Amino acid sequence: MRKLDLRPVMTVTSQNSNISQQEIREALAGVVYENLHLVSISLALLFLVFTIAHCVVLPRPIAVPMITVAFLSAVLFTGLAILMKRSVITVRYAHQTTAGMAQIVLANSLLHLYLTREIHQTTNILLLIVGVACFCLSTPYFVFVLLTALIGWGLIVWSLPPSPEWLHFGFAMFAATVLALLTYYVRLRTHQRLERLRLQDIRQRTELEGALIAAKEVERLKDDLISTVSHELRTPLTSLLGFTELMLARDFPHAKQRDLLNVMHRESLRLTNLVNNFLDLQAITSGYPPYHFVDVELTPLLHETVTVFAKADEKHTWETSLPDSLPLVHIDTDRIQQVLANLVSNAVKFSPDSGVITVGAERQDMMVKVWITDQGIGVPVEALPKLFTKFFRVEEEATRVIGGTGLGLALVKEIIEAHQGQIGVESTQGKGSTFFFTLPLATPPSADGERNLV
């Protein structure tokens, strides 16, 4: 069998793998969140060390507030680590949590600078600015932390006496800010591209897996088609060939010849129906030939169908459940006759022990519902969802004897859906089935001459 060429599928996949900005933002939040737990634990330990260092190094008036703030910061970072471990803080709040952690560190650094009035404490703020640029991946929160650090440092410097060292560290703050902005921009663009590629890869793999599954399904349907059609073709062809050879080899009485010809005629009809069903299904699926819709009342059409089948089948009892009239429906008459013939012939075929076959219809809101009920062998519950798929046949002894191609109900479904209707089945195994379909009511033409379905 010819192998499927997946290159077009891959081309379409690559063209349709556009990643939205929202997806990129969510992916960046995931990148930040992956490291938040480790960072929070590290900062908790760091501020615990700071607490001890403040006790040893700082003078008492300064040590008390610094020890308190450092210890509370360690507790906060520990709490954040616990909340993330228990998934109370989720990836949705990754950027907010990052900004909050940066603000805690900044508060310690500004307080230390304010209390000690030592110019070299500005270094802590410089490290914070660069550190946030190396970790944050959200522009609004990064700008917020950066502005907070610059404004806080500026207010403290403004409150202190002028000094050449402050000017020197002012230039250092400016340089750190520029470096932080460049670092953040490069990191953000790099991660955006990496995450876009990663998401595209995931999407392409998913779509390719779907394409492979679809390709396998196509292969399976081809195998089923070959198996089904070859089996269904072989049976009538074998009969035709056998009886033809028999009639050519021997001379039979006229009555016997008629019997043999009747069998050959039935097998020829069976073969014709198989080919017609397959061709009709292919034509309808491809949209050709087009439908020819007209306004029709269904009651005469249903009576005609019952009359035709009742004359050809005397084994079953035929009943109708029809109102005196039904509202008009906008349908392709030939196609709906094909639907009725298919469903009614199935009712006959799958109720081999005779019984009552009922054809009914009624109006339901803005639809007309038609149903065909039989008292035949029914359909197993597990087979109902697949009943209208191509080439599906119930694999049971009773149905295997009856045979079939599995194309009829798929054809019916295509026709009904083309009419904007729905089709379904209710069945109890051993008691019979009811196949039903709906057709929308027709409406008068609009002002522009177009006709709509209700």
N, C-alpha and C positions, 0 to 999 in steps of 0.2 A: 504494500500500500504506500502511496506517495507520502513522504514526510511533510509535516506542516512547517512552513517558513515563518518563524517568529520574528524576523527582522521588522516587519511593519508594526507588530505589536510593540516592540521595544522602541521604535521611533515615536509612535503615538504616546507611549509612556513617558519618554523623556520630554516631549513637548507639553504634556499635561501635568508635569510635576512642579508647578509653580507653588512656592511656599509663601504664605501670607505673613505680614509683619506681626500679627498676633501670635502665630505659631513660633516665630523667631523669638519674640519676647518671652513666651512661656518656656522655650528651650533654654534661653539665657538664665532665666530664674532657676531652672533645674541645675544648670552648671554651678551657680552660686550656692544653691542649697546643698549640693553634694559635699561641700567643704565647711559648711556653717557649724556643724556639730564639732568637728575637730578644732576649728578656730575658737569656738566658745569655750571648750575645755582648756585650750592653751592659754587663752586670756584669763580664765579663772585662776589657773596656776600662776600665771605671771603676776596678777594683782595680789595673790596671796603672798608671793615673794616680796612685792612692793610694800605690803603691809608690815612684814617683818623688817624690811630695810628701813622704812620710815621710823620704826621704833628705835632703831639703833643710830641712824644718821641724823635725823632732823632734830632741831631744837624743840623743846617741849611745847611752846606756844603754837608752833607750826605743826608739830607732829600729831596733835590730837585731831584736828579736822582732816589732815591728810590720811591718817590711819583709818579714820571712820569712813571716809569716802572710798579709799582703796579696798577696805574690807567689804563694804556694801557692793562695790563693783564686782569683786570676786564672787559674792553671793548671787548677784544678778546673772553673771555669766554662767554660773553653775546651774541656776534655775532655767536659763535658756537652753542649756545643753540637755537637761532632763526633759523639758517640754518638747524639744526636737526629737529626742530618743523615743518618746511616747507618741510622736506624731500629732501632738496638740498644735504645734507650729508646723504648718505644711509648706510645701513649695510655693503656694500662693502668696505667702508672706515673706519670701526670701529676701527681696530687696528692702522691705521695711525693716526686717530684723537686722540686716547688714547696716543700714543707716542708724538704727538704734544703738547697736554695738559701737559704731564709730563715735556716736555722741557721748557715750559713757567714757570712752577713752579720752575724748576731747575735753570733757568736763574735768577729768583728773589732771590733764596737762595744763589747762588754763588756770585751775585752782592752784596748782603747784607754782606756776609762773607768778600769779598774783600775790601769793603769800611770801614767796622767797625773794621776789623782786630781782632775781638773778637772770641776767640776759641769756646765759647759755641754756636756760630751761626752754628757750624757744626751739631748741633742737628737737624736743619731744613733739612739738606741733609740726615741724617740718617732716619728721618721720611719719606722723599720722597722715598728712596730706598725700605723701607719696604712697603709703601703704593702702589707703583707701582707693587710690587710682589703680593699684595692682590687684584689687579684689572686687571692687564694685563693678556691676555691669548694667546699671540703670542710670541714665543720664539725669533725670530729675533728682534722684536721691544723691548722686555724686555731687551735683551742683549745690544741693542743699547743705551737705556736709562741708564742702569747700568754702562756701560763703560764711557758714557759721564759724569755721576756724579763722578765716581772715578777719571777720568783724569782731570776734571775741579777742583775738590778738591785738587788733587795732585799738579797741577800747581800753585794754589794759595798758598798752604803750602810751595812749593819750593821757592817761591818768598819772603817768610817771614823769619825772624830770627829764628834759632832753639829754641825749647822750650820743656821742659818735657811734657807740656800739649798737645802739638801737637802730641807727641808720644802716649799719653794716648788716644786721640781721633782717632789716626790712628788705634789702636787696636779696638776701637769702630766701626770704618768704616769697618774693616775686619769682625767683628762679625755680623754687620748689613748685610753685603754682603752675608755671609754664611746663615744667617737666611732668607734673601730674596730669595736666591736660593732654599733653602729647602721648603719655603712656596710656591714659584712659582711652583716647581715640584709637590708637593702634590696637589695643587689646579688644576694644569693642568691635571694631571692624573685622579683626581676625576671628573672634568667636562667632560673629554673625555669619561669616562665610563658612566656617567649619560646621556650625549648626545647620545652616541651609543645606550644605552638602550631605550632612548626616540624615536630615529629614528627607531630602530627595532620595537618598539611598534606601531608606526604610520604605518610602512610598513606592519607589520603583520595584523593590523586591516584593512588596505586597501585591502590586499590580501584575508583576511578572508571574508570581505564584498563582494569582487569579487567572491569568492568561493560560498558564500551563494546565490548571484544572479544567478550564474551558476547552483547551485543546484535547485533553484526555477524554472529556465528555463528548466532544465531536467524534473522536476516534471510536469511542464506545457506541455512539449512535450509528456511525458508519458500519461497524461490525454487526450491530443489531439489525440494521437495514439489510445488509447482505444476507445475514442468517435468516431473517424473517421472510424477505422477498424470495430468496432462493427456495425456502421451504414451501411457501405458499404458491410459488410458480410451479415447483416440481410436481406437486400433487395433481392439479388439473391437467398439466401437460402430460404427465404419466398416464392419466386416465384417457386423455384424448388419443395419445399415441397407441395405447394398448387396445382400445376399442376400434381404432382405425385399422390397425394390423389384423385384428380379429375379423372384422368385416371384409377385409381384402382377402384373407386366407380361407374363409369359409362362406358358404351360402346359407343364409338364415331365412326362415319364413318371414313374411311381411310383418307380422305382429312383433316378432323378436327384433327385427331391424328397427322398428319404431321405438322399442324399449331402449335399445342401445343408442339410438340417435337422441332420445330424450336425456339420457345420462350425459352424452357428449354436449348437448345443448346447455345443461345445467353447469357443467364444468367450464364451458366457454364463457357463460355469464359470470361465473365466479372469477375467472381470469380477467375478464373485462372490468369487473368491479374493482379488483385489486389495482390494476393499472390506472383506472380512472381516479381512485382515491389518492393514489400516490401523486399523480399529475396535478389533481385539484389542490392538494395540500401544498405542493411546491409553488403552484401558480398564485394561490391566495397569500402565502407567506411572502412572496416577492411583490405582491401588489398588482399582479396582472392575471387575468383581465380585470378592468375596473368594475366597481359595483354600479348597478343601475337601480336607483331608488325610486319607488313610487309609493303613493298613499294607498294602502290596502286594508280591508277589514279581514281579520284572521279567521273568522268563523267559517266561511265557505271553504277556505283553504284547508282547515282542519277536517271538516266533513269530507272533503274530497280525498284526503290522505287516508282516513279511516275506511272509506268505501273501497279504495283501490286495494288496500291490504286485506280487508275482510273478504273480498271476492277471491283473492289468491290463497287465503288461509282459513280453512273451515274448522281447524282444530281448536282455535281459541274463541273465547267469547269477547266480543268487541262492544265497548261502551264509550259514551261521550259525556262529558260534564261541561257543557257550554251554555252561556247565556244566549238570549235571542239575538243580541248584537254586541259587538265590542267596538270601542273607539278605534279610529284609524291609526295604523302604525306606518312609519316611513321605512320601507324595507326593499331589499332586492328579492323579488318573489322567487326566482329560480333558486337562489342560495338558501332561502328559508325552507323551500320545498325539499332541498337536499338535506337540510338539518332534520326536518320531520321524518323523511324517509330513512335516514340513518338511525335515528333514535327509535323509531317504531320497528324497524327491521331488527334492531338489537333486542327490543322487548320480545319479539317473536322468537328470535334465535336463542335467547337465554332463558326462555321458559318452555323447555322442550316437553314438559308434561302437561301441556295445555294451560288452562286457567284464564282469568279475566285480564284483558288489556284495556286500560282506560286512558283516553286522551281528553284533557281538560284545559280550560283557560279561564282567566278572570282578570279584571282590572285591579291593580294594586297601586294606589296613589297615582303617580304619573307614568306608570309602566303597565304593560300587559304581560302577565305571567302565563306561560304554557307548560304543561307537565304531561308526561307519559308514565303511567304506572303499570307494572306487571306483577305477576305472582310466581316469578321464576326462582332461579337459584340464588340470586342476590350477590352482593360483593363483600368480601372480607373487609373489616374495618381498616386494617393496615394498608389495604390497596387503594382506599378512597383518595388520599392526597395525590397519588400518581396517575389516577385514572385517565386524565385528559392530556397526558404527555405522549409524545410521539413514540410509537413502537411498544408502548407498555401493554402487556397482557397479563391477566391474572393466571399465575401458574398453579392451577389445581386440576385434578383429574376431570372434573365436569367441564371446565372451560377448555381444557386441552383437547377434548373430543370435539367440541364445537369449532375450535380454531378461530382464526381471525388474524389481521395484520397489525392491529394496534394503531391504525391510522385514522379510523373513522371518528372517534371521539376528539382526537386532536384537530381534525378538520372542522368538526362542529364548533369547537371552542374558538377557533380562529374566525369563523363566520360570525358567531354571536358577538364576539368582542369588536369586530369591525362594525357591527350595528350599534355599538355603545351599550350593549346589554351584558348580562352576566349569566353564567351557567353553573349548575350544581347538581348534586345527587344526594339522595337519602336512601339508604339500603340496609336491610337486615338479612344476613346470610340465611338462606333456606326459606325465606318468606317473600322475597321480591325486592324490587327497586323502583324508585321514582326519580326520573331525570326531569329537570325543569330548567327553563331559561326565561329571561325577561327581555322585552323590547320596549324602547321608549316610545311614547305617544308622538304622533306627528302634530305639528303646529301649522297654522296658516302661513303663507308666504309673508315676509316682512315687506316694508315699503320699497326696499331696493331689489325685491324679487328673490332674495335669498330665503331658503327654507331651513328652519332650525328644528332640532329635536328638543322636546321638553326635558 
